[in-house]
Amino acid sequence: MKLKIFTKNDCPNCPPAKKLAKELKKEGKLEIENHNVDEPDGLAEAQFYDVLATPSLILCDEADDEIISWRGKAPLKKDVYKETVQ
C-alpha cells in the first residue's frame, strides 16, 4: 500500500502531516509519497485525487486506487495502520 501526502509550504496545519510522513517512512511498513501542491507535479497529483485542502493523506492500493483519505487534517499513526490491515 501507498500513502500519498499532500502539503503546502505555508500551510499552518501541515507540520503534523509532514512529521507523520517521516515517522511512517522510517518504519518502512508503507510506501510514502510526498506531494507539495505548490509545485506543478504535486498540484497535478492533487487534482487527480480531488485534493482541495492541505494537509490531505490518501491511502492507495497497488493500482493507486483510493482506499481511504483524511482531508484537511493529519490522522493518528494508529488510524493509518488500522486501515492497512483490512
Order of alpha helices (4+ residues) and beta strands (2+ residues): beta-alpha-beta-alpha-beta-beta-alpha
